[in-house]
Amino acid sequence: MSQQSGNGRAVTRVEFALSDGSYPFVSVSAAESCSVILEKCLPQTDDTYAEFFSVEGARPGRLVERIEDENGGTARVIECTSDGGLVEINVRDNCPVVSLADAGAVPQTARSVDGQGTIVADVPSQTDTAAVIDSFLTAHSDAELAAKKQRESIVPLFGFQNYASHTEPLTDRQQEVLATAHEAGYYNWPRGATAADLAELLDISEPTLHKHLRAAEQKLVATMFACPHDERATASDS
């Protein structure tokens, strides 16, 4: 076994298939014959999340329209390219990725191509894989277990990656708040600290905390997905 493999953590990787049109990222990929991929999911409050979907092969505004028309949620186009773009969606419930995390798994990928959705997650060795699968299929009866195998874990979709090289646009206060959140485990799953815990550590109110976190996350996301050929959303894309 290689040194890299020896340093990994054994997990059970599960993959679910989704074809139900009630999930916007699936229905849009079917209607537009395109790809919709979940790039990142970040906690916003203790029960809401910001999901960032890339759209390839269709106008990103199509996903925004589907979210607002069918789910009553909020979404916006934050980047446009010649072949798609990036959409931010605020979610609270009925999200398959969040359901997996709630069950104790670590989501890795979520995508849909031409109406065929797949969600992949790693189940830690200390977590009952069968219980995770049963919980997910109970919450999403239209889903099917497509694969289950042993492997070593990788960087999770949930959680905070090291973007130290991209922190230049952040203010000192934003860096302080973001670093405190990271060190306290706010971006871990399950969370090691709540928003109230962070606010107390920083001696600020929760609304102020969320304001700083939101601003910092938006800057990081814009840097992560910056494209030299991108174009800002126009009226025709919203």
Backbone torsions as a table, in degrees:
resi	resn	phi	psi	omega
1	MET	NA	135.9	-178.0
2	SER	-70.5	162.4	178.7
3	GLN	-61.3	-39.3	179.6
4	GLN	-62.3	-41.8	179.3
5	SER	-66.8	-37.5	-179.3
6	GLY	-64.7	-27.0	-178.7
7	ASN	-86.2	-7.6	-178.4
8	GLY	-77.9	170.0	178.0
9	ARG	-114.3	128.7	-178.2
10	ALA	-67.9	133.9	178.0
11	VAL	-140.4	166.7	171.3
12	THR	-105.4	120.0	179.5
13	ARG	-91.0	126.5	178.4
14	VAL	-116.9	143.2	178.7
15	GLU	-128.8	130.4	179.3
16	PHE	-115.2	145.1	176.4
17	ALA	-103.7	135.3	179.0
18	LEU	-127.3	127.4	176.3
19	SER	-129.5	4.8	-178.6
20	ASP	-73.8	127.4	-179.5
21	GLY	-70.1	-3.1	179.4
22	SER	-73.1	-14.3	176.5
23	TYR	-93.4	116.0	-174.5
24	PRO	-53.9	-40.3	-177.6
25	PHE	-66.8	-24.3	176.1
26	VAL	-82.2	-47.1	-176.2
27	SER	-66.1	-37.1	178.9
28	VAL	-67.5	-40.0	179.3
29	SER	-65.1	-30.6	177.9
30	ALA	-74.5	-46.3	-176.7
31	ALA	-68.2	-35.0	-175.0
32	GLU	-102.4	-0.6	-176.7
33	SER	51.0	53.7	-176.1
34	CYS	-134.0	-177.0	176.2
35	SER	-111.3	136.3	175.9
36	VAL	-128.3	119.5	-172.3
37	ILE	-125.9	130.7	176.1
38	LEU	-79.5	115.3	-176.8
39	GLU	-91.0	-33.1	-176.1
40	LYS	-161.6	148.8	175.5
41	CYS	-134.2	122.0	-176.9
42	LEU	-123.1	136.2	176.1
43	PRO	-69.4	138.4	177.9
44	GLN	-106.7	-49.2	171.8
45	THR	-130.1	-169.2	-177.1
46	ASP	-70.4	-11.6	179.4
47	ASP	-140.0	14.0	176.1
48	THR	-129.1	153.9	-176.5
49	TYR	-136.9	151.4	172.8
50	ALA	-105.7	119.3	178.6
51	GLU	-107.9	136.4	-178.4
52	PHE	-114.2	111.8	-178.5
53	PHE	-107.1	132.5	170.5
54	SER	-93.5	141.1	179.3
55	VAL	-117.1	127.9	179.0
56	GLU	-124.5	122.5	177.6
57	GLY	98.9	8.4	178.8
58	ALA	-159.6	164.6	176.6
59	ARG	-70.1	130.2	179.1
60	PRO	-60.1	-25.1	178.8
61	GLY	-60.9	-23.5	178.1
62	ARG	-62.9	-39.0	178.8
63	LEU	-68.9	-40.2	177.9
64	VAL	-60.4	-44.8	-179.8
65	GLU	-61.1	-42.4	-178.8
66	ARG	-65.2	-41.5	178.1
67	ILE	-60.5	-49.6	-175.3
68	GLU	-71.0	-35.2	-177.7
69	ASP	-76.6	-41.3	-171.3
70	GLU	-101.1	-32.9	-174.2
71	ASN	-104.3	-14.4	-178.0
72	GLY	67.8	16.6	179.3
73	GLY	-91.3	-173.5	178.8
74	THR	-115.5	139.8	179.8
75	ALA	-153.6	157.3	178.5
76	ARG	-154.4	149.2	174.2
77	VAL	-80.9	126.6	179.3
78	ILE	-112.3	-16.6	174.6
79	GLU	-148.1	144.3	175.1
80	CYS	-125.8	143.6	173.6
81	THR	-126.7	179.4	-179.4
82	SER	-67.8	-18.7	-176.1
83	ASP	-125.5	13.6	-178.6
84	GLY	161.6	-134.3	179.6
85	GLY	162.1	-165.4	-176.8
86	LEU	-124.9	135.2	-177.5
87	VAL	-123.6	136.3	173.8
88	GLU	-103.2	129.7	-180.0
89	ILE	-124.9	132.1	174.7
90	ASN	-95.0	122.0	-176.4
91	VAL	-122.7	153.8	178.7
92	ARG	-126.0	-46.5	-177.8
93	ASP	-145.8	178.1	-179.3
94	ASN	57.2	26.3	177.3
95	CYS	-101.7	121.3	-177.1
96	PRO	-62.1	-33.6	179.1
97	VAL	-66.0	-45.3	178.8
98	VAL	-65.1	-36.8	178.4
99	SER	-59.9	-42.0	178.8
100	LEU	-64.6	-42.7	178.8
101	ALA	-64.4	-41.3	178.0
102	ASP	-60.9	-31.3	-178.6
103	ALA	-81.1	-7.0	177.0
104	GLY	108.0	3.6	178.4
105	ALA	-91.9	167.0	177.8
106	VAL	-114.4	102.3	-178.2
107	PRO	-58.5	141.4	-179.6
108	GLN	-117.8	-50.2	179.2
109	THR	-142.0	151.5	173.1
110	ALA	-146.9	123.2	-178.1
111	ARG	-153.6	161.4	174.4
112	SER	-142.3	132.1	179.3
113	VAL	-126.1	119.4	179.4
114	ASP	52.3	39.9	175.7
115	GLY	86.1	1.6	178.2
116	GLN	-107.8	105.0	-176.9
117	GLY	-94.8	146.6	175.1
118	THR	-136.8	142.1	176.0
119	ILE	-130.5	127.5	-178.4
120	VAL	-117.6	137.2	178.8
121	ALA	-144.3	153.4	175.6
122	ASP	-104.5	133.3	178.1
123	VAL	-105.1	117.0	-180.0
124	PRO	-58.6	154.4	-176.3
125	SER	-60.3	-28.6	-178.4
126	GLN	-82.5	-2.6	-178.6
127	THR	-105.3	141.0	-179.8
128	ASP	-72.6	107.9	-177.3
129	THR	-62.0	-42.5	-179.5
130	ALA	-60.5	-38.6	179.8
131	ALA	-67.3	-38.4	177.9
132	VAL	-63.3	-45.3	-179.6
133	ILE	-63.2	-46.5	-179.5
134	ASP	-61.9	-42.8	-179.7
135	SER	-62.2	-43.3	-178.3
136	PHE	-67.3	-44.3	-178.4
137	LEU	-69.7	-26.4	174.9
138	THR	-70.1	-41.3	-179.8
139	ALA	-74.6	-27.7	-177.0
140	HIS	-133.1	79.2	-173.2
141	SER	-65.4	-18.2	179.0
142	ASP	-80.4	-13.1	-178.6
143	ALA	-79.2	158.5	177.0
144	GLU	-132.0	140.2	174.9
145	LEU	-73.6	116.4	-176.0
146	ALA	-96.6	-28.9	-178.0
147	ALA	-162.2	153.5	175.5
148	LYS	-150.8	123.6	-178.9
149	LYS	-155.0	158.9	178.1
150	GLN	-84.2	141.9	176.5
151	ARG	-163.7	-173.6	176.9
152	GLU	-106.0	146.7	-171.8
153	SER	-72.2	158.9	174.3
154	ILE	-129.0	-176.3	-179.3
155	VAL	-61.9	128.9	-176.8
156	PRO	-75.6	155.7	173.7
157	LEU	-67.7	-40.4	171.9
158	PHE	-81.0	149.1	178.1
159	GLY	112.8	174.7	-174.5
160	PHE	-112.1	123.6	176.8
161	GLN	-89.7	167.5	-177.0
162	ASN	-84.5	101.3	178.9
163	TYR	-111.6	39.1	-176.5
164	ALA	-57.9	-34.5	-177.5
165	SER	-72.7	-8.9	-176.5
166	HIS	-110.1	11.7	-172.5
167	THR	-89.1	1.5	-177.4
168	GLU	-56.2	-39.8	-178.5
169	PRO	-69.4	-13.6	-175.9
170	LEU	-76.5	145.2	173.1
171	THR	-75.7	166.3	179.4
172	ASP	-59.7	-40.4	-178.9
173	ARG	-67.0	-41.3	178.4
174	GLN	-63.1	-41.2	177.6
175	GLN	-63.9	-40.3	179.7
176	GLU	-63.3	-46.3	-178.9
177	VAL	-65.6	-43.3	-179.3
178	LEU	-65.6	-42.2	179.5
179	ALA	-64.9	-41.0	178.5
180	THR	-62.8	-41.9	178.8
181	ALA	-62.5	-43.4	-179.7
182	HIS	-64.6	-48.6	-177.2
183	GLU	-65.8	-31.8	-179.0
184	ALA	-81.4	-7.4	178.7
185	GLY	87.9	18.2	-179.0
186	TYR	-63.5	-30.8	-178.9
187	TYR	-95.6	6.2	175.2
188	ASN	-81.0	164.1	172.4
189	TRP	-129.7	117.9	-2.4
190	PRO	-70.3	161.1	-176.6
191	ARG	-62.5	142.9	174.1
192	GLY	-91.7	-10.4	179.4
193	ALA	-156.2	148.1	177.9
194	THR	-94.8	172.4	176.4
195	ALA	-61.2	-37.2	178.7
196	ALA	-63.5	-39.2	178.0
197	ASP	-61.7	-44.6	-178.9
198	LEU	-64.9	-43.1	-180.0
199	ALA	-59.6	-39.6	179.1
200	GLU	-67.7	-40.8	178.7
201	LEU	-61.5	-38.3	-176.3
202	LEU	-92.4	-5.2	-179.7
203	ASP	58.7	47.0	176.2
204	ILE	-135.0	168.4	178.3
205	SER	-78.4	160.1	178.1
206	GLU	-62.2	-43.3	177.2
207	PRO	-58.3	-39.0	178.4
208	THR	-66.6	-40.3	177.5
209	LEU	-58.6	-50.3	-178.2
210	HIS	-63.8	-34.0	178.3
211	LYS	-62.1	-46.7	180.0
212	HIS	-67.7	-43.1	179.9
213	LEU	-62.6	-44.7	-178.1
214	ARG	-61.2	-45.8	-179.2
215	ALA	-63.3	-42.5	-179.8
216	ALA	-66.0	-43.6	-178.6
217	GLU	-64.5	-39.0	179.5
218	GLN	-63.2	-39.4	178.2
219	LYS	-65.9	-42.6	179.7
220	LEU	-64.7	-43.5	-179.4
221	VAL	-63.8	-42.0	179.4
222	ALA	-61.2	-37.6	178.3
223	THR	-70.4	-42.3	-178.7
224	MET	-58.0	-41.2	-172.4
225	PHE	-106.2	15.3	179.1
226	ALA	-63.0	137.9	-179.6
227	CYS	-132.9	131.0	-177.4
228	PRO	-63.4	-17.0	-177.8
229	HIS	-108.0	8.6	-175.3
230	ASP	-76.4	162.1	179.1
231	GLU	-132.2	142.7	179.0
232	ARG	-67.2	150.3	179.3
233	ALA	-60.0	137.9	177.0
234	THR	-108.7	177.0	-177.8
235	ALA	-60.2	-30.5	-179.1
236	SER	-74.3	-14.0	-177.8
237	ASP	-103.7	-0.1	-178.5
238	SER	-108.5	NA	NA
